[in-house]
Amino acid sequence: MAMVTNSEITMLNNLKPYKTTWKVEVKVIRSWSQQSNYSGENTFEFLLEDMMGSEIYCTCKRIFLARVKNLQVGQWRFLENFSVYPAIGMYRLSGHKFKISITQCSIVTNSSLTTCEVPSIDHNKESSSEDLPTSGSKRKEGDADLNDMNSTSKKLCG
């Protein structure tokens, strides 16, 4: 039986730890493997960004790697059914207060977005949040303060 997926897309700034059926549309900014001396287990790590420029850290244990094999740097994907945990520790890769963890139920599917289609965000204009499509979620006033102003992923296609 196929798993029913969530059709509503959530912006990264709106993720909360109380459920696991989120659906986000993200681009992979960076990916790498990580060896843990503590557990001896390899993990795969990702830095993800949504169309609003919000970034979040994502981790995946080796046993779930097949679930995220389509997460490739620079590509837009839908990511569904994952866990959200508080991001703690001194060395955080994003300013987001949560992190994503891939689970046995996680699904990655292709998005129709390309880097060229995502509008460039002018964080200095208040009206910019009204001009951007948000795929079902409304951007709150003040969210621009949470975005990474130095992200290199917002380059225009040339």
Accessible surface in RSA format (square Angstrom, percent):
REM  Atomic radii and reference values for relative SASA: ProtOr
REM  Chains: A
REM  Algorithm: Lee & Richards
REM  Probe-radius: 1.40
REM  Slices: 20
REM RES _ NUM      All-atoms   Total-Side   Main-Chain    Non-polar    All polar
REM                ABS   REL    ABS   REL    ABS   REL    ABS   REL    ABS   REL
RES MET A   1   236.28 122.4 146.25  96.8  90.04 214.4 124.78 106.1 111.50 147.7
RES ALA A   2    90.83  83.5  65.36 100.9  25.47  58.0  75.58 106.4  15.26  40.4
RES MET A   3    96.81  50.1  70.98  47.0  25.83  61.5  75.26  64.0  21.55  28.5
RES VAL A   4   131.45  86.5 108.76  98.5  22.69  54.7 114.54  99.5  16.91  45.9
RES THR A   5    60.22  42.8  42.10  42.7  18.12  43.2  15.90  21.4  44.31  67.0
RES ASN A   6    39.12  27.0  28.80  27.8  10.32  24.9  14.67  35.3  24.45  23.6
RES SER A   7   101.74  86.0  80.19 107.0  21.55  49.7  47.70 101.6  54.04  75.7
RES GLU A   8   104.03  59.7  96.89  73.3   7.15  17.0  32.98  63.8  71.06  58.0
RES ILE A   9    20.30  11.5  19.54  14.6   0.76   1.8  19.54  14.1   0.76   2.1
RES THR A  10    12.17   8.7  11.39  11.5   0.78   1.9   5.62   7.6   6.55   9.9
RES MET A  11     8.75   4.5   8.75   5.8   0.00   0.0   8.75   7.4   0.00   0.0
RES LEU A  12     0.00   0.0   0.00   0.0   0.00   0.0   0.00   0.0   0.00   0.0
RES ASN A  13    31.31  21.6  14.72  14.2  16.60  40.0   5.55  13.4  25.76  24.9
RES ASN A  14    37.52  25.9  32.50  31.4   5.02  12.1  14.88  35.8  22.63  21.9
RES LEU A  15     0.55   0.3   0.00   0.0   0.55   1.4   0.00   0.0   0.55   1.5
RES LYS A  16    70.47  34.4  70.47  43.2   0.00   0.0  54.35  48.9  16.12  17.2
RES PRO A  17    61.70  45.0  41.15  37.5  20.56  74.7  41.15  34.0  20.56 127.8
RES TYR A  18   165.16  77.1 126.35  71.9  38.81 101.0 104.74  78.7  60.43  74.5
RES LYS A  19    71.43  34.8  63.60  39.0   7.83  18.7  35.27  31.7  36.17  38.5
RES THR A  20    72.67  51.7  69.92  70.9   2.75   6.6  42.96  57.7  29.71  44.9
RES THR A  21    71.07  50.6  71.07  72.1   0.00   0.0  58.11  78.1  12.96  19.6
RES TRP A  22    11.84   4.8  11.84   5.7   0.00   0.0  11.84   6.3   0.00   0.0
RES LYS A  23    30.62  14.9  30.62  18.8   0.00   0.0   0.14   0.1  30.48  32.5
RES VAL A  24     0.10   0.1   0.10   0.1   0.00   0.0   0.10   0.1   0.00   0.0
RES GLU A  25    10.88   6.2   8.45   6.4   2.43   5.8   0.98   1.9   9.89   8.1
RES VAL A  26     0.07   0.0   0.00   0.0   0.07   0.2   0.00   0.0   0.07   0.2
RES LYS A  27    10.90   5.3  10.90   6.7   0.00   0.0   2.58   2.3   8.32   8.9
RES VAL A  28     0.76   0.5   0.10   0.1   0.66   1.6   0.10   0.1   0.66   1.8
RES ILE A  29    37.49  21.3  21.84  16.3  15.65  37.7  24.66  17.8  12.83  34.8
RES ARG A  30   123.98  52.1 123.04  62.7   0.94   2.2  46.46  63.5  77.52  47.0
RES SER A  31    50.43  42.6  28.41  37.9  22.02  50.7   5.40  11.5  45.03  63.1
RES TRP A  32    60.83  24.4  46.10  22.3  14.73  34.6  51.78  27.6   9.05  14.7
RES SER A  33    72.33  61.1  48.63  64.9  23.70  54.6  12.73  27.1  59.60  83.5
RES GLN A  34    88.39  49.4  85.96  62.8   2.43   5.8  23.05  49.1  65.34  49.6
RES GLN A  35   103.25  57.7  82.89  60.6  20.35  48.5  51.32 109.2  51.92  39.4
RES SER A  36    33.30  28.1  27.63  36.9   5.67  13.1  22.78  48.5  10.51  14.7
RES ASN A  37   149.50 103.1 114.65 110.8  34.85  83.9  37.36  89.9 112.13 108.4
RES TYR A  38   216.33 101.0 181.93 103.5  34.40  89.5 141.16 106.1  75.17  92.7
RES SER A  39    72.95  61.6  36.56  48.8  36.39  83.8  39.37  83.8  33.58  47.0
RES GLY A  40    53.05  65.4   0.00   N/A  53.05  65.4  25.46  69.9  27.60  61.8
RES GLU A  41    57.44  33.0  52.47  39.7   4.97  11.8  27.16  52.5  30.27  24.7
RES ASN A  42    43.30  29.9  39.43  38.1   3.87   9.3   3.22   7.8  40.08  38.7
RES THR A  43    25.85  18.4  25.85  26.2   0.00   0.0  21.79  29.3   4.06   6.1
RES PHE A  44    39.25  19.6  39.25  24.3   0.00   0.0  39.25  23.8   0.00   0.0
RES GLU A  45     5.19   3.0   5.00   3.8   0.19   0.5   2.22   4.3   2.97   2.4
RES PHE A  46    10.12   5.1  10.12   6.3   0.00   0.0  10.12   6.1   0.00   0.0
RES LEU A  47    17.10   9.5  17.10  12.2   0.00   0.0  17.10  12.0   0.00   0.0
RES LEU A  48     0.00   0.0   0.00   0.0   0.00   0.0   0.00   0.0   0.00   0.0
RES GLU A  49     4.73   2.7   4.73   3.6   0.00   0.0   1.19   2.3   3.54   2.9
RES ASP A  50     3.32   2.3   1.20   1.2   2.12   5.0   1.05   2.5   2.27   2.3
RES MET A  51    15.03   7.8  11.81   7.8   3.22   7.7  11.10   9.4   3.94   5.2
RES MET A  52     6.63   3.4   6.63   4.4   0.00   0.0   6.63   5.6   0.00   0.0
RES GLY A  53     2.01   2.5   0.00   N/A   2.01   2.5   1.03   2.8   0.98   2.2
RES SER A  54     2.64   2.2   1.86   2.5   0.78   1.8   2.18   4.6   0.45   0.6
RES GLU A  55    20.13  11.6  12.95   9.8   7.18  17.1   3.40   6.6  16.73  13.7
RES ILE A  56     0.00   0.0   0.00   0.0   0.00   0.0   0.00   0.0   0.00   0.0
RES TYR A  57    50.15  23.4  50.15  28.5   0.00   0.0  28.03  21.1  22.12  27.3
RES CYS A  58     0.00   0.0   0.00   0.0   0.00   0.0   0.00   0.0   0.00   0.0
RES THR A  59    25.69  18.3  25.69  26.0   0.00   0.0  19.12  25.7   6.57   9.9
RES CYS A  60     0.65   0.5   0.00   0.0   0.65   1.5   0.65   1.6   0.00   0.0
RES LYS A  61   106.19  51.8 104.81  64.3   1.38   3.3  49.30  44.4  56.89  60.6
RES ARG A  62   118.60  49.8 111.85  57.0   6.74  16.1  46.83  64.0  71.77  43.5
RES ILE A  63   132.05  75.1  98.60  73.5  33.45  80.6 106.54  76.7  25.50  69.2
RES PHE A  64    40.02  20.0  39.26  24.3   0.76   2.0  40.02  24.3   0.00   0.0
RES LEU A  65    58.85  32.8  58.74  42.0   0.11   0.3  58.74  41.3   0.11   0.3
RES ALA A  66    76.59  70.4  60.19  92.9  16.40  37.3  65.14  91.7  11.45  30.3
RES ARG A  67   105.79  44.4  92.21  47.0  13.58  32.3  16.39  22.4  89.41  54.2
RES VAL A  68     1.93   1.3   0.00   0.0   1.93   4.6   0.00   0.0   1.93   5.2
RES LYS A  69   145.81  71.1 125.68  77.1  20.13  47.9  82.10  73.9  63.71  67.9
RES ASN A  70    57.98  40.0  57.63  55.7   0.36   0.9   2.10   5.0  55.89  54.0
RES LEU A  71    11.10   6.2   0.05   0.0  11.05  27.8   0.05   0.0  11.05  29.7
RES GLN A  72    94.55  52.9  90.42  66.1   4.13   9.8  29.10  62.0  65.44  49.6
RES VAL A  73    87.21  57.4  67.05  60.7  20.16  48.6  67.05  58.3  20.16  54.7
RES GLY A  74    31.84  39.3   0.00   N/A  31.84  39.3  24.18  66.3   7.66  17.2
RES GLN A  75    78.96  44.2  77.62  56.7   1.34   3.2   5.00  10.6  73.96  56.1
RES TRP A  76     8.61   3.5   5.38   2.6   3.23   7.6   5.34   2.8   3.27   5.3
RES ARG A  77    30.94  13.0  30.94  15.8   0.00   0.0   0.05   0.1  30.89  18.7
RES PHE A  78    35.30  17.7  35.30  21.9   0.00   0.0  35.30  21.4   0.00   0.0
RES LEU A  79     0.00   0.0   0.00   0.0   0.00   0.0   0.00   0.0   0.00   0.0
RES GLU A  80     5.25   3.0   5.25   4.0   0.00   0.0   0.03   0.1   5.22   4.3
RES ASN A  81     8.78   6.1   8.18   7.9   0.60   1.5   6.31  15.2   2.47   2.4
RES PHE A  82     0.04   0.0   0.00   0.0   0.04   0.1   0.04   0.0   0.00   0.0
RES SER A  83    13.44  11.4  13.28  17.7   0.17   0.4   3.92   8.3   9.53  13.3
RES VAL A  84     5.73   3.8   0.00   0.0   5.73  13.8   0.00   0.0   5.73  15.5
RES TYR A  85   107.61  50.2 107.53  61.2   0.07   0.2  70.42  52.9  37.18  45.8
RES PRO A  86    73.94  53.9  70.37  64.1   3.56  13.0  70.37  58.1   3.56  22.2
RES ALA A  87    16.32  15.0   8.93  13.8   7.39  16.8   9.76  13.7   6.56  17.4
RES ILE A  88   146.08  83.1 123.03  91.7  23.05  55.6 126.72  91.3  19.36  52.5
RES GLY A  89    56.76  70.0   0.00   N/A  56.76  70.0  37.06 101.7  19.69  44.1
RES MET A  90   168.77  87.4 130.09  86.1  38.68  92.1 101.00  85.9  67.77  89.8
RES TYR A  91   193.55  90.4 165.71  94.3  27.84  72.4 133.34 100.2  60.21  74.2
RES ARG A  92   103.98  43.7  71.50  36.4  32.48  77.3  26.26  35.9  77.72  47.1
RES LEU A  93    77.55  43.2  54.81  39.2  22.75  57.2  58.56  41.1  18.99  51.1
RES SER A  94    15.87  13.4   2.27   3.0  13.60  31.3   9.44  20.1   6.42   9.0
RES GLY A  95    77.65  95.8   0.00   N/A  77.65  95.8  40.77 111.9  36.88  82.6
RES HIS A  96    17.22   9.4   6.58   4.6  10.64  27.2  14.02  14.4   3.20   3.7
RES LYS A  97   126.94  61.9 120.59  74.0   6.35  15.1  70.67  63.6  56.27  59.9
RES PHE A  98    21.57  10.8  21.01  13.0   0.55   1.4  21.01  12.7   0.55   1.6
RES LYS A  99    58.73  28.7  58.73  36.0   0.00   0.0  12.51  11.3  46.22  49.2
RES ILE A 100     0.00   0.0   0.00   0.0   0.00   0.0   0.00   0.0   0.00   0.0
RES SER A 101    25.33  21.4  25.33  33.8   0.00   0.0   2.63   5.6  22.69  31.8
RES ILE A 102     3.86   2.2   0.00   0.0   3.86   9.3   0.00   0.0   3.86  10.5
RES THR A 103    34.84  24.8  34.41  34.9   0.43   1.0  31.17  41.9   3.68   5.6
RES GLN A 104   120.86  67.6 117.39  85.8   3.47   8.3  27.39  58.3  93.47  70.9
RES CYS A 105    50.13  37.9  47.23  52.7   2.91   6.8  11.57  29.3  38.56  41.6
RES SER A 106     0.07   0.1   0.00   0.0   0.07   0.2   0.00   0.0   0.07   0.1
RES ILE A 107    41.53  23.6  38.67  28.8   2.86   6.9  41.53  29.9   0.00   0.0
RES VAL A 108    15.44  10.2   1.04   0.9  14.40  34.7   1.04   0.9  14.40  39.0
RES THR A 109    58.80  41.8  54.91  55.7   3.89   9.3  54.29  72.9   4.50   6.8
RES ASN A 110   107.77  74.3  88.97  86.0  18.80  45.3  24.66  59.4  83.10  80.3
RES SER A 111    16.62  14.0   0.00   0.0  16.62  38.3   1.26   2.7  15.35  21.5
RES SER A 112   103.13  87.2  78.40 104.6  24.73  57.0  57.83 123.2  45.30  63.5
RES LEU A 113    34.94  19.5  27.83  19.9   7.11  17.9  27.86  19.6   7.09  19.1
RES THR A 114    70.93  50.4  67.16  68.1   3.77   9.0  66.50  89.3   4.43   6.7
RES THR A 115    49.80  35.4  39.74  40.3  10.06  24.0  31.52  42.3  18.27  27.6
RES CYS A 116    84.26  63.7  53.16  59.3  31.10  73.1  27.83  70.5  56.43  60.8
RES GLU A 117   102.30  58.7  74.50  56.4  27.81  66.2  39.74  76.9  62.56  51.1
RES VAL A 118    29.79  19.6  17.94  16.2  11.84  28.5  18.29  15.9  11.49  31.2
RES PRO A 119    52.16  38.0  37.05  33.8  15.12  55.0  48.64  40.2   3.53  21.9
RES SER A 120    74.07  62.6  46.53  62.1  27.54  63.4  23.47  50.0  50.60  70.9
RES ILE A 121    16.24   9.2   2.92   2.2  13.32  32.1   3.45   2.5  12.79  34.7
RES ASP A 122    61.38  43.0  54.26  54.0   7.12  16.8  30.07  70.8  31.31  31.2
RES HIS A 123    35.33  19.3  12.55   8.7  22.77  58.3  13.35  13.8  21.97  25.6
RES ASN A 124   133.91  92.3 101.51  98.1  32.40  78.0  31.03  74.7 102.88  99.4
RES LYS A 125   111.74  54.5 103.56  63.5   8.17  19.5  56.76  51.1  54.98  58.6
RES GLU A 126   162.35  93.2 138.97 105.1  23.38  55.7  66.43 128.5  95.92  78.3
RES SER A 127    50.51  42.7  46.33  61.8   4.17   9.6  36.72  78.2  13.78  19.3
RES SER A 128    13.92  11.8  11.45  15.3   2.47   5.7  10.34  22.0   3.58   5.0
RES SER A 129    36.70  31.0  27.69  37.0   9.01  20.8  10.23  21.8  26.47  37.1
RES GLU A 130   146.62  84.2 110.83  83.8  35.79  85.2  44.90  86.9 101.71  83.0
RES ASP A 131   105.02  73.6  74.17  73.8  30.84  72.9  33.06  77.8  71.96  71.8
RES LEU A 132    19.96  11.1   9.36   6.7  10.60  26.6  10.30   7.2   9.66  26.0
RES PRO A 133    87.15  63.5  74.44  67.9  12.71  46.2  86.37  71.3   0.78   4.8
RES THR A 134    16.00  11.4  11.55  11.7   4.44  10.6   3.94   5.3  12.06  18.2
RES SER A 135    45.86  38.8  18.84  25.1  27.02  62.3  23.60  50.2  22.26  31.2
RES GLY A 136    70.26  86.6   0.00   N/A  70.26  86.6  37.50 102.9  32.76  73.4
RES SER A 137    12.38  10.5   7.18   9.6   5.20  12.0   8.48  18.1   3.90   5.5
RES LYS A 138   175.61  85.7 164.25 100.8  11.36  27.0 110.21  99.2  65.40  69.7
RES ARG A 139    34.64  14.5   9.13   4.7  25.51  60.7   6.55   8.9  28.09  17.0
RES LYS A 140   131.42  64.1 123.47  75.8   7.94  18.9  82.19  74.0  49.22  52.4
RES GLU A 141   176.20 101.2 141.05 106.7  35.15  83.7  60.81 117.6 115.39  94.2
RES GLY A 142    47.25  58.3   0.00   N/A  47.25  58.3  30.28  83.1  16.96  38.0
RES ASP A 143    21.37  15.0  21.15  21.0   0.23   0.5   1.86   4.4  19.51  19.5
RES ALA A 144    28.52  26.2  24.83  38.3   3.69   8.4  25.04  35.3   3.48   9.2
RES ASP A 145   127.15  89.1  94.55  94.1  32.60  77.1  32.50  76.5  94.65  94.4
RES LEU A 146   116.35  64.8  89.95  64.4  26.40  66.4  94.25  66.2  22.11  59.5
RES ASN A 147     9.89   6.8   0.72   0.7   9.17  22.1   0.08   0.2   9.81   9.5
RES ASP A 148    53.77  37.7  44.74  44.5   9.02  21.3  20.44  48.1  33.33  33.2
RES MET A 149   112.97  58.5  81.66  54.0  31.31  74.5  80.10  68.1  32.87  43.6
RES ASN A 150   131.58  90.7 110.25 106.5  21.33  51.4  34.42  82.8  97.16  93.9
RES SER A 151    20.54  17.4   0.66   0.9  19.88  45.8   5.47  11.6  15.08  21.1
RES THR A 152    97.37  69.2  85.07  86.2  12.30  29.3  62.74  84.3  34.63  52.4
RES SER A 153    19.53  16.5   4.86   6.5  14.67  33.8  15.23  32.4   4.29   6.0
RES LYS A 154    56.61  27.6  37.50  23.0  19.11  45.5  45.83  41.3  10.78  11.5
RES LYS A 155   149.69  73.0 135.20  83.0  14.48  34.5  89.38  80.5  60.31  64.2
RES LEU A 156   144.81  80.6 119.21  85.3  25.60  64.4 121.19  85.1  23.62  63.6
RES CYS A 157    69.34  52.5  34.89  38.9  34.46  81.0  30.83  78.1  38.52  41.5
RES GLY A 158   125.15 154.3   0.00   N/A 125.15 154.3  64.63 177.4  60.52 135.5
END  Absolute sums over single chains surface
CHAIN  1 A     9509.6       7335.2       2174.3       5088.1       4421.5
END  Absolute sums over all chains
TOTAL          9509.6       7335.2       2174.3       5088.1       4421.5
